[in-house]
Amino acid sequence: GRFILMELRIPRVILGALVGAMLGLTGAVYQAIFDNPLATPSTVGTTAGAALGALAVLVLIPSGGASLPLVSIAAFAGALLVTFAIAAIAASGRARINDVLLAGIAITLAAGAITTGLQFQADIAATFEAVRWSLGHLTQVGYRGVQLLLPMTLVCCGILLAHTRTLETMIGGEERAHAQGINVRRTRTICLATGALGVGACVAWCGPIAFVGLIVPHLVRLGLGPTRRVLFPMSALGGAAFLVLCDGLARWWLPDHDLPVGVVTAMLGAPLLVWLVTRKRA
């Protein structure tokens, strides 16, 4: 009983809180940067890029040969590459913000197609491992995942929260922010890179977990208002609570099977998003 509590339950809860906080905060920051409530690491391609990088290593390197540092580097590189491609489109001024999101969705679909092609070339063991990983999970024994993600998430969340006042200034538009001495391009670059780093680390360890960065900021905004001084820290706390709750539901629903938490976040997040959109329009 003590082993189950100390080596399985507690590290899983801590890991879920870290990943949920990172995803929730990054979603709120991306929505602020792109000035669009649908902008998240998933919709601008960050998650898909990280997943493609990590899966390429898992599938192409023979079973058991892929080390965690290599998977993490590949995930971060994929996340950074896609995020800066989208940021370059947004900064060019030639595309409307909705077009930027469409570009992100297109890159996400393309990355998914490439991932499927990679899995098609792999052996059965590598394909199974890749598919299981791609559903998003918090399964682990011991504190290795916590030790790896704790410093990364603390640093990334700290950097993003440190830009709260700057991003608050950008509410009135880029011209107003420039007039107040804000370097908009530098702020956007730092926040996008930091978000890509944090999300890439989470994806490398846990796989892609959808809807946390999209749903949580909406719920916080609905309950506490759009002020970013409140929205950003509460999105981090809300993301942590939401993911831990979803993981608890996954274990309660199928206690004899380790249901991936990404399945539960998608099942809860999709109808919740539809409700939020229809409620807003009403």
Contacts in CASP RR format, 6 or more apart in sequence:
PFRMAT RR
TARGET T0000
AUTHOR 0000-0000-0000
METHOD contacts of the structure
MODEL  1
GRFILMELRIPRVILGALVGAMLGLTGAVYQAIFDNPLATPSTVGTTAGA
ALGALAVLVLIPSGGASLPLVSIAAFAGALLVTFAIAAIAASGRARINDV
LLAGIAITLAAGAITTGLQFQADIAATFEAVRWSLGHLTQVGYRGVQLLL
PMTLVCCGILLAHTRTLETMIGGEERAHAQGINVRRTRTICLATGALGVG
ACVAWCGPIAFVGLIVPHLVRLGLGPTRRVLFPMSALGGAAFLVLCDGLA
RWWLPDHDLPVGVVTAMLGAPLLVWLVTRKRA
7 141 0 8 1.000
7 142 0 8 1.000
8 141 0 8 1.000
8 142 0 8 1.000
11 140 0 8 1.000
11 141 0 8 1.000
11 142 0 8 1.000
11 143 0 8 1.000
11 145 0 8 1.000
11 146 0 8 1.000
12 138 0 8 1.000
12 139 0 8 1.000
12 140 0 8 1.000
12 247 0 8 1.000
13 244 0 8 1.000
13 247 0 8 1.000
14 143 0 8 1.000
14 146 0 8 1.000
15 138 0 8 1.000
15 140 0 8 1.000
15 145 0 8 1.000
15 146 0 8 1.000
15 149 0 8 1.000
15 205 0 8 1.000
15 206 0 8 1.000
16 138 0 8 1.000
16 206 0 8 1.000
16 240 0 8 1.000
16 243 0 8 1.000
16 244 0 8 1.000
16 247 0 8 1.000
16 261 0 8 1.000
17 240 0 8 1.000
17 241 0 8 1.000
17 243 0 8 1.000
17 244 0 8 1.000
18 146 0 8 1.000
18 149 0 8 1.000
18 150 0 8 1.000
18 153 0 8 1.000
18 202 0 8 1.000
18 240 0 8 1.000
19 138 0 8 1.000
19 149 0 8 1.000
19 153 0 8 1.000
19 202 0 8 1.000
19 205 0 8 1.000
19 206 0 8 1.000
19 209 0 8 1.000
19 243 0 8 1.000
20 202 0 8 1.000
20 209 0 8 1.000
20 212 0 8 1.000
20 236 0 8 1.000
20 238 0 8 1.000
20 239 0 8 1.000
20 240 0 8 1.000
20 242 0 8 1.000
20 243 0 8 1.000
20 244 0 8 1.000
21 153 0 8 1.000
21 157 0 8 1.000
21 236 0 8 1.000
21 237 0 8 1.000
21 238 0 8 1.000
21 239 0 8 1.000
21 240 0 8 1.000
22 153 0 8 1.000
22 156 0 8 1.000
22 157 0 8 1.000
22 195 0 8 1.000
22 198 0 8 1.000
22 199 0 8 1.000
22 201 0 8 1.000
22 202 0 8 1.000
22 236 0 8 1.000
23 41 0 8 1.000
23 199 0 8 1.000
23 202 0 8 1.000
23 209 0 8 1.000
23 212 0 8 1.000
23 213 0 8 1.000
23 216 0 8 1.000
23 239 0 8 1.000
23 243 0 8 1.000
24 212 0 8 1.000
24 213 0 8 1.000
24 216 0 8 1.000
24 217 0 8 1.000
24 235 0 8 1.000
24 236 0 8 1.000
24 238 0 8 1.000
24 239 0 8 1.000
25 157 0 8 1.000
25 160 0 8 1.000
25 161 0 8 1.000
25 232 0 8 1.000
25 233 0 8 1.000
25 235 0 8 1.000
25 236 0 8 1.000
25 239 0 8 1.000
26 40 0 8 1.000
26 41 0 8 1.000
26 46 0 8 1.000
26 156 0 8 1.000
26 160 0 8 1.000
26 195 0 8 1.000
26 198 0 8 1.000
26 199 0 8 1.000
26 213 0 8 1.000
27 39 0 8 1.000
27 40 0 8 1.000
27 41 0 8 1.000
27 213 0 8 1.000
27 214 0 8 1.000
27 216 0 8 1.000
27 217 0 8 1.000
27 235 0 8 1.000
28 213 0 8 1.000
28 216 0 8 1.000
28 217 0 8 1.000
28 220 0 8 1.000
28 228 0 8 1.000
28 231 0 8 1.000
28 232 0 8 1.000
28 235 0 8 1.000
29 160 0 8 1.000
29 163 0 8 1.000
29 167 0 8 1.000
29 191 0 8 1.000
29 195 0 8 1.000
29 232 0 8 1.000
30 39 0 8 1.000
30 40 0 8 1.000
30 41 0 8 1.000
30 44 0 8 1.000
30 46 0 8 1.000
30 191 0 8 1.000
30 192 0 8 1.000
30 195 0 8 1.000
31 37 0 8 1.000
31 38 0 8 1.000
31 39 0 8 1.000
31 40 0 8 1.000
31 217 0 8 1.000
32 167 0 8 1.000
32 170 0 8 1.000
32 228 0 8 1.000
33 39 0 8 1.000
33 167 0 8 1.000
33 170 0 8 1.000
33 188 0 8 1.000
33 191 0 8 1.000
33 192 0 8 1.000
34 44 0 8 1.000
34 90 0 8 1.000
34 97 0 8 1.000
34 100 0 8 1.000
34 101 0 8 1.000
35 97 0 8 1.000
35 173 0 8 1.000
36 97 0 8 1.000
36 98 0 8 1.000
36 101 0 8 1.000
37 217 0 8 1.000
37 218 0 8 1.000
38 101 0 8 1.000
38 214 0 8 1.000
39 101 0 8 1.000
40 213 0 8 1.000
40 214 0 8 1.000
41 47 0 8 1.000
41 79 0 8 1.000
41 195 0 8 1.000
41 196 0 8 1.000
41 199 0 8 1.000
41 213 0 8 1.000
42 48 0 8 1.000
42 108 0 8 1.000
42 208 0 8 1.000
42 210 0 8 1.000
42 211 0 8 1.000
42 213 0 8 1.000
42 214 0 8 1.000
43 101 0 8 1.000
43 104 0 8 1.000
43 105 0 8 1.000
43 108 0 8 1.000
43 214 0 8 1.000
44 82 0 8 1.000
44 83 0 8 1.000
44 86 0 8 1.000
44 100 0 8 1.000
44 101 0 8 1.000
44 104 0 8 1.000
45 82 0 8 1.000
45 83 0 8 1.000
45 86 0 8 1.000
45 104 0 8 1.000
45 105 0 8 1.000
45 107 0 8 1.000
45 108 0 8 1.000
45 111 0 8 1.000
46 79 0 8 1.000
46 82 0 8 1.000
46 83 0 8 1.000
46 195 0 8 1.000
46 196 0 8 1.000
46 199 0 8 1.000
46 200 0 8 1.000
47 79 0 8 1.000
47 108 0 8 1.000
47 199 0 8 1.000
47 203 0 8 1.000
47 208 0 8 1.000
47 210 0 8 1.000
48 82 0 8 1.000
48 107 0 8 1.000
48 108 0 8 1.000
48 111 0 8 1.000
48 112 0 8 1.000
48 208 0 8 1.000
49 75 0 8 1.000
49 78 0 8 1.000
49 79 0 8 1.000
49 81 0 8 1.000
49 82 0 8 1.000
49 107 0 8 1.000
49 111 0 8 1.000
50 75 0 8 1.000
50 76 0 8 1.000
50 78 0 8 1.000
50 79 0 8 1.000
50 196 0 8 1.000
50 199 0 8 1.000
50 200 0 8 1.000
50 203 0 8 1.000
50 204 0 8 1.000
50 208 0 8 1.000
51 75 0 8 1.000
51 111 0 8 1.000
51 112 0 8 1.000
51 115 0 8 1.000
51 134 0 8 1.000
51 203 0 8 1.000
51 207 0 8 1.000
51 208 0 8 1.000
52 78 0 8 1.000
52 111 0 8 1.000
52 112 0 8 1.000
52 114 0 8 1.000
52 115 0 8 1.000
53 74 0 8 1.000
53 75 0 8 1.000
53 77 0 8 1.000
53 78 0 8 1.000
54 71 0 8 1.000
54 72 0 8 1.000
54 74 0 8 1.000
54 75 0 8 1.000
54 133 0 8 1.000
54 203 0 8 1.000
54 204 0 8 1.000
54 207 0 8 1.000
55 115 0 8 1.000
55 118 0 8 1.000
55 119 0 8 1.000
55 130 0 8 1.000
55 133 0 8 1.000
55 134 0 8 1.000
56 74 0 8 1.000
56 118 0 8 1.000
57 66 0 8 1.000
57 70 0 8 1.000
57 71 0 8 1.000
57 74 0 8 1.000
58 66 0 8 1.000
58 71 0 8 1.000
58 126 0 8 1.000
58 129 0 8 1.000
58 130 0 8 1.000
58 133 0 8 1.000
59 118 0 8 1.000
59 119 0 8 1.000
59 121 0 8 1.000
59 122 0 8 1.000
59 126 0 8 1.000
59 127 0 8 1.000
59 130 0 8 1.000
60 118 0 8 1.000
60 122 0 8 1.000
61 70 0 8 1.000
62 126 0 8 1.000
63 123 0 8 1.000
63 125 0 8 1.000
63 126 0 8 1.000
63 129 0 8 1.000
68 148 0 8 1.000
68 204 0 8 1.000
68 205 0 8 1.000
71 204 0 8 1.000
72 148 0 8 1.000
72 200 0 8 1.000
72 201 0 8 1.000
72 204 0 8 1.000
72 205 0 8 1.000
74 204 0 8 1.000
75 200 0 8 1.000
75 201 0 8 1.000
75 203 0 8 1.000
75 204 0 8 1.000
76 196 0 8 1.000
76 197 0 8 1.000
76 200 0 8 1.000
76 201 0 8 1.000
76 204 0 8 1.000
78 200 0 8 1.000
79 196 0 8 1.000
79 197 0 8 1.000
79 199 0 8 1.000
79 200 0 8 1.000
79 203 0 8 1.000
80 193 0 8 1.000
80 196 0 8 1.000
80 197 0 8 1.000
82 104 0 8 1.000
82 107 0 8 1.000
82 111 0 8 1.000
83 192 0 8 1.000
83 193 0 8 1.000
83 195 0 8 1.000
83 196 0 8 1.000
84 192 0 8 1.000
84 193 0 8 1.000
84 196 0 8 1.000
85 107 0 8 1.000
86 100 0 8 1.000
86 103 0 8 1.000
86 104 0 8 1.000
86 107 0 8 1.000
87 188 0 8 1.000
87 189 0 8 1.000
87 192 0 8 1.000
89 95 0 8 1.000
89 99 0 8 1.000
89 100 0 8 1.000
89 103 0 8 1.000
90 97 0 8 1.000
90 100 0 8 1.000
90 188 0 8 1.000
91 185 0 8 1.000
91 188 0 8 1.000
95 103 0 8 1.000
115 130 0 8 1.000
115 134 0 8 1.000
118 130 0 8 1.000
119 126 0 8 1.000
119 127 0 8 1.000
119 130 0 8 1.000
119 131 0 8 1.000
122 130 0 8 1.000
132 260 0 8 1.000
133 207 0 8 1.000
134 207 0 8 1.000
134 208 0 8 1.000
135 207 0 8 1.000
135 260 0 8 1.000
135 262 0 8 1.000
135 263 0 8 1.000
136 206 0 8 1.000
136 207 0 8 1.000
136 208 0 8 1.000
136 209 0 8 1.000
136 260 0 8 1.000
136 261 0 8 1.000
136 262 0 8 1.000
136 263 0 8 1.000
137 206 0 8 1.000
137 207 0 8 1.000
137 258 0 8 1.000
137 260 0 8 1.000
137 261 0 8 1.000
137 262 0 8 1.000
138 206 0 8 1.000
138 243 0 8 1.000
138 247 0 8 1.000
138 261 0 8 1.000
139 258 0 8 1.000
145 205 0 8 1.000
148 201 0 8 1.000
148 205 0 8 1.000
149 201 0 8 1.000
149 202 0 8 1.000
149 205 0 8 1.000
152 197 0 8 1.000
152 198 0 8 1.000
152 201 0 8 1.000
153 198 0 8 1.000
153 201 0 8 1.000
153 202 0 8 1.000
156 194 0 8 1.000
156 195 0 8 1.000
156 197 0 8 1.000
156 198 0 8 1.000
156 201 0 8 1.000
157 236 0 8 1.000
159 190 0 8 1.000
159 191 0 8 1.000
159 194 0 8 1.000
160 191 0 8 1.000
160 194 0 8 1.000
160 195 0 8 1.000
160 232 0 8 1.000
161 232 0 8 1.000
161 233 0 8 1.000
161 236 0 8 1.000
163 187 0 8 1.000
163 190 0 8 1.000
163 191 0 8 1.000
164 228 0 8 1.000
164 229 0 8 1.000
164 232 0 8 1.000
165 229 0 8 1.000
166 177 0 8 1.000
166 182 0 8 1.000
166 187 0 8 1.000
167 187 0 8 1.000
167 191 0 8 1.000
167 228 0 8 1.000
167 232 0 8 1.000
168 227 0 8 1.000
168 228 0 8 1.000
168 229 0 8 1.000
169 176 0 8 1.000
169 177 0 8 1.000
169 180 0 8 1.000
169 182 0 8 1.000
170 176 0 8 1.000
170 177 0 8 1.000
170 182 0 8 1.000
170 184 0 8 1.000
170 187 0 8 1.000
171 228 0 8 1.000
174 184 0 8 1.000
177 184 0 8 1.000
178 184 0 8 1.000
202 209 0 8 1.000
208 262 0 8 1.000
209 243 0 8 1.000
209 261 0 8 1.000
209 262 0 8 1.000
209 265 0 8 1.000
210 262 0 8 1.000
210 265 0 8 1.000
210 266 0 8 1.000
210 269 0 8 1.000
211 265 0 8 1.000
211 266 0 8 1.000
211 268 0 8 1.000
211 269 0 8 1.000
211 270 0 8 1.000
211 272 0 8 1.000
211 273 0 8 1.000
212 239 0 8 1.000
212 242 0 8 1.000
212 243 0 8 1.000
212 265 0 8 1.000
213 235 0 8 1.000
213 239 0 8 1.000
214 269 0 8 1.000
214 273 0 8 1.000
215 242 0 8 1.000
215 268 0 8 1.000
215 269 0 8 1.000
215 272 0 8 1.000
215 273 0 8 1.000
215 276 0 8 1.000
216 235 0 8 1.000
216 238 0 8 1.000
216 239 0 8 1.000
216 242 0 8 1.000
217 231 0 8 1.000
217 235 0 8 1.000
218 273 0 8 1.000
218 276 0 8 1.000
219 238 0 8 1.000
219 272 0 8 1.000
219 276 0 8 1.000
220 230 0 8 1.000
220 231 0 8 1.000
220 234 0 8 1.000
220 235 0 8 1.000
220 238 0 8 1.000
221 231 0 8 1.000
222 276 0 8 1.000
224 230 0 8 1.000
224 231 0 8 1.000
224 234 0 8 1.000
225 231 0 8 1.000
242 265 0 8 1.000
243 261 0 8 1.000
243 265 0 8 1.000
246 261 0 8 1.000
246 262 0 8 1.000
246 264 0 8 1.000
246 265 0 8 1.000
246 268 0 8 1.000
247 261 0 8 1.000
247 264 0 8 1.000
249 264 0 8 1.000
249 268 0 8 1.000
250 259 0 8 1.000
250 260 0 8 1.000
250 261 0 8 1.000
250 263 0 8 1.000
250 264 0 8 1.000
251 258 0 8 1.000
251 259 0 8 1.000
253 259 0 8 1.000
253 264 0 8 1.000
END
